[in-house]
Amino acid sequence: MEYHPDRTHHVNPNVKEVLQGLWDSTDGDFITRLGTVMFKAEQHIDICRKRLPNFNMEKRKAHSNPAILELLSWMQGPYWVAMEALLAEQEEDWSYARLISDDRFLRVVQFEEEALKMPPEETNTARVLRYCISSYHKYGKKLYVVSPGLAWEMANIQLRKMPSELLHLPHHAIYLTAPEGYRVYNQYTGWHPLEGMYIVADNAATPRTWRLLLTAGPNDNSVHTLDDALFHFFIKLDADKTVEGCIEATLDDVAKVMQPSRTVDGKTIHNSNLTEQQIEVFGLMRNELKRAFLYAVNVMLYCTHPDAEQEAFNANPEFQNLWNRAHKAKGKKRKDLFARVTAERGPEYIKLGGSVTVSRELRDAVEGGKKKGTKHSVRTYVSSHWQHFWTGPRDGERKRIYKLKRSHWKGAKDLPVSETSRHVR
């Protein structure tokens, strides 16, 4: 098992290493360093363009040329380095809402828009992408993998009455892999299978907010390895709303995004008006966003529960190989190998529900046809659901807790299966 959540969404590592080294070795303030790395990038951009005399960004098929992928890395590299520099200063309560009101960030936005000349919606998505991936790196590369059995359970739990106050992330920023059946829409290449999602907690926002970035790799219509599909949105977790209420309020709130500006921490932030095409894509993605978010919520409820089955490991093959060799080596060779182990550590993989299985009979009860029967003469399927209730003395401090009830059968094994399974909400 091997996952690389940012393998197709990051600049070329060699390009980033050059720019990062230049940033670290440059004296001066943030803007001075940004100008230095941009100047270095522009030199390489000119070299790349000379190799591509007939280059035209509008001709998508030209993007299959490896030299263009290098060009794109130099064009976007400075903004990756700048984003990570801003995040390096921040604490756990930092939020995207505060980031976009930072004068230095706004300066980066100005440089970016002048240099890249991309449509506003694409530059905005690129900024959110950099923010999510940079946050994921900053807070320890926590990558969650869900076993097939548990993933099926999580995908089939409804949350209409689940209070949002019970939702918490296990870490400030994580990446959650997605099961089959979820997808993301790209206006040029159509539907892409969803690979996973970055989830970042904006705890400084009011109300507290989760920012999600859905990521999907290239599909059959893609023309190169960076021709992917991304979609970002955020959910405000109002304490007085249910989970379903929070997401419905978010999805129904497109009108606010269409306003020309809004106020964050006393500063005016200018929005990019949604185009008709963006609104159309949002309409296509609405149900997919809801499905993805509800799946993520269920998994987060599971992994933050005291009884969750979790196993942390590092699945990088090179890491495992170096680790085994280092333990067998001696002297300087042992020391050198352990140094390489640290460099190859990669993300921490956290597998959830490794022993959870779902029988074919249960799957068929949900996904296939069922035999007819009466209420008193059938075997009934009860779907997975969360039970939440209050504990503690009635006249003292009380606490709301929850627990998972796995899918199961109700009734004798020799009874026919009911035509309509009982789905507990």
N, C-alpha and C positions, 0 to 999 in steps of 0.2 A: 504494500500500500504506500503510495507516494503522492502527496498533494503539494502544489505550488500555487497558492492563491494569487500571487502577483507576478507570475512568470510572463504573462503576455501583456501586462498593464504597466510595466515599469520601463524606464529608459534602459538602454544597453548598460550593463554593469561597469564595463570599462570606461564608458563615457562619464558615468556618474562618479566613478572613482577619481578621474582626472579633475572634474569640477569640484568635488568635495575637498580634495587635497588643496586646490587653489583657494577655495573659500577659507579653509582653516589656516592657511599660511599668509593670508592677506591682512594687513593691519588696517584699522579704521572701523567705522560704524557699519550698520546693516546695509545701507544704501551703497556705500563704497564697495563692500564685498560683492553685492549683487551686480554692480556695474562691471567689476573685474571679471567675474565668471561669465557675464553676458558677452563681454568683449572677446574672451577666449572662445566662447561658443560660436560667435559670429565669424571668427577666423576659420573654424572648421566647417561652418555652414557654407562659406564661400568656396572652400575646397570641394565639398560635396556637390555643390551646384555646377562647378566646372566639369565634373565628371558626368553631369546630366544636363547638357546644353539645351535639350528640348523638354526639360522638366515642366510639368503643368500640374499643380495640385488638384485641378478640377478633373483630371483624367484618372479615375480611380484605378484602372488597370495598371497604370504605371507604378502603383504602390507595391507591386509584387517584386520590384527590383530591390535586392538587398541593400544597395547603396542608398536608396530612399529611406529605408528603415534606419540606417545610420544617421541620415540627415534629420529625420524626425527626432531622434534621440538628442542630437545637439540643439535642436530648436526648443525642446521642452526641458532639457536637463537643468538649466539654471533655476527654473521655477520649482523643480523637485528639491533642489538643495536649499533654496530659500524657505520653502514650506517646512522642511525638517529643522532648519535653524530656528524658526519661530516656535515650533512645537517643543524644541529642546528646553525652552525657557519656562514652559508652562507646567502647572501642577495638575492634580487629579480633577480639580473642579473646572478646568478649562472647557470651553465650548466653542463650537463653530460660529455661533451667533456673536460671541465676543471677538473671535478671530477676524471676522469680516468687517469689524469696526476699528481694527488696529490700523493706524496710519501707515505702518510699514507694509502691511498686507495690501492695502489699497494702492500703494505705490507699485507693488509687484503686479497687481491686476492691470494697472495702467501700462507698464512695460510690456506685459504679455499681450494685451489687446493690440498695442501698436506694432509689435513684432510679428505675431502669428497671423493676425487678420482672419481669425476664425469666427464663425457665427457665434453670437453671444451665448446661445444655449449649449454649444459645444465647449466653449471655454469655461462655462460654469460647471459643467459635468466634470471637466478635467480638473478643476480646483477641488471639487468634492472628492474625486478619486485620489488626488494627492493627499488630501487631508486624512482620508480613511486609511490609506495604506501607510502613511507616515505615522499615524496614531497606532496602528497595528504593530509597527516596528518599535515604536517608542515604548509601548507597554508590554513588551515581552513576546510577541508573536504567538499568541494563544489560539491554536487552531482546533476546532471541535469536529470530531468525526462521529456520526451516529450509526449504530449498527442497523442493518436492514430491518430487523424485527421491531426495534424501538422506533425507527423512523416511520414505519407503517402506523404504529400506535399514535405517534405525535401528529401525523398528518390527518388523522381521523377524529381528533378531539375538538369539539366546539367550545367556545369560550364566552358565550353570551352573558353569563352572570359572574364571570371572574373579575374581581376588583383589581384595578390597575395598580393599586398600592402594593400588591404582592409581587410585582415584577421588578427584578433586579438582574443586572449583568454580573457574572462571576468575576469579570475583569473590566477595566475601563474600555478596552477595545479588543474585539475578538474577530475571528473569521469562522463562519459556520458553513460546512459543506452541505449541499442540497441533495435530496433524494431524486430519483427519476420522476418525470412528469411535470416539473416546473419549468418555466421558460421566460425569456426576455425578448422584447420586440425591438428590432432595429429598422428604421424607416427605409434603409437601402437594401438590406439583406434578409429581411423578414424575421421569423422566429428562430431563436437560438436556445438550446437546452441550458437551463440554469446550472452553473457549477457550484455557486455558493454565494455568500453575502458577508460583507463587512458590517459589523454593528458597533457603533461608538456611542458611549453615554455622554450626553451633553448635560451634566448634572448642574451646571451653573445657570442653565436656561430656566425660565419660569413659565409654565410648569416644566419639570424635568423632562428631557426629550431623548429619544433614541434616534440616531441618524443611521439609515441603512443604505448600502450601496450593493445592488444586485449585479453580479458579474457572470458573464457567459462568454465562452471562447468562440472561435470562428466556426461557422457552419458551412454547408455545401455551397452556399452562394458567396462566401468570403473569397477575397483575392489575395490575402496574405495573413500571416499569423497575428497581426495586430488588428485585423478587421473583425472586431468582437462586438458585443452588445453590452451596454451598461444602462442602469436605471437607478436613480437615487431618489429617496424621499425621507421624510422624518415624521415621527409620531410623537405628539405631545401627550404625555401620560398624566392627564388631569386626575388628581386624587379622588375626586367625587364621581368619576366615570368608570364604567366597566371597560375591559379590554376592547370588546367589540365597539363600544361607544367611542373610544379614543380613535380607533382607526376609521370609523365612519365619519367622525368629525373632521379628520385630516383629509380624507378623500373628497369630502364635500366642500373643502375650503380652498378650492382652486382660485376662486375669485380674488382672495387676498393676494395671491402670488401675482395676479394680473395688475395689481395696483402699481403705480409708478415708483412708489417709495414706501418705506416703513421706518419706524424708530426702534433702535436697539441700544440699550444703555445710554439713552440721551443723545445718540448720534443718528443722523439720517442715513439710511442705506438705500441705494437706488436699485430697484429690481429691473431685470430684463423682461419686457413684456412677452407673454407666451404667444407664439405664433399659432395659426390655425392648425398647422401640421403637428405642433407639440400637443395641442389639446386633443387632436385625433389619436396620437400615440398614447396619451394618458388614458383616453377612453378604452383603447384596446388593452392596456395594461392594468386597468382597475381591478379586475377580478384576480389577475395573477399577483398583483401587489398584496391583496388581502390574503390570498392563500399562503404566500411566502411569509408574510408577517405573522399570521396565526401559527404557522409551523415553527417559526423562530421563537415565538412566545412560549409555546409548549416545551420546546427543547430547553429554553432558559429556565422555565419553572422546574423542569426535571433536574437540570445540572446544579441548581442552587438549593435543591432539597437535601436535607441531611442524609437521607437514605439512598441518594443517587449512586448508581454503579459507575464509577469512573476509573479509567486507567490511563496514566500519563506515560508517554514514551516518545522516542525520537526515531522516526522511520526512515530517515535519510540513509540510504545504503552505504554511502561513503563514511558517514559518521559511525555507523555500526562496525564497519570494517576497520577503521582507524582505532576505535575504542578497543576492539579485541586485540589488535596488534600492539597497542600501547601497553596493555596489561601483561603481555608476554615478553616485551622488550626490557632491556636493562640499560642503565647509564644514560649517556647523552641521547642515544636513540629513543629511549623511553620518554625523556623530557621533550624532545622535538615532536614526537608523535602526539603527546598530550597537548602541545601547543596547536597542532593541526586539528586535533579533536575540537578544541574550543572554536576554531574558525569555521568548522563544518557543522556546528551544533544545529543550526537552523531553527525552525519553529518547534514549539512544544506541542505535540499531538496529544489530544485528550479524547480518548474513545469512550463513548457513552453507551451503556446497556449492552455490553458484549455478550451476555448470556440470555438476553431477551429474544424469545422466538414467538412466532405467531403461526398457529396450525393452519394448514390448507383449508380445513373445514370452516374456521373462523373467517378467513379471507373470502371463501366462496359465499358465506352468509351475507357479506357486505357487498361483494362485487358481482355476484351471480344471482340467478333466480332461486326462489325458495318454495318449499311445498306449502300447500294451504292447510289451515287448521284453525280450531277455535281457541279462545283465550285459555281454556282449562285443559286443552289436550295437545299442546304443542311445546316444543322446546324453543326458548327465546334467547336471542343474542343480545347481550348488553355491551354496548361499545365502551371504549376507554373514556374516562372522564376524571376531572379533578373534583375532589370533595374539599370544600373549605368551610371552616367553622371557627367559632370563638372559644378560647380556653381561658381559665383563670376565675377567681372568685367574682360573683356578681357585684359585690360592693367594693371591689378592688381593681387593680390594673389588669385589663384583659388584653389578649393578643390573638390576632387572626392567623390561623395556620391552614395548611392544605396538604393533601396527600393524593397520590395517584391510585385510581382503581383501574386495574388492567382489564382489557376486554375479556369476557367470559360468557359461558352459557348458563342459562337459568332453566332448570327443568331436567327431567330424567333423560338419560342418553338414548333410550329406545323410543322416545316420542318424535313425531315429525317436526321439522323446522317450520316456524311460523312464516307466513307469506310476507309480513311486515316486521322486520326486526325492531326491537325496542332500542332507540338511541337516546341515552340519557344525556342531557345537555349540561 
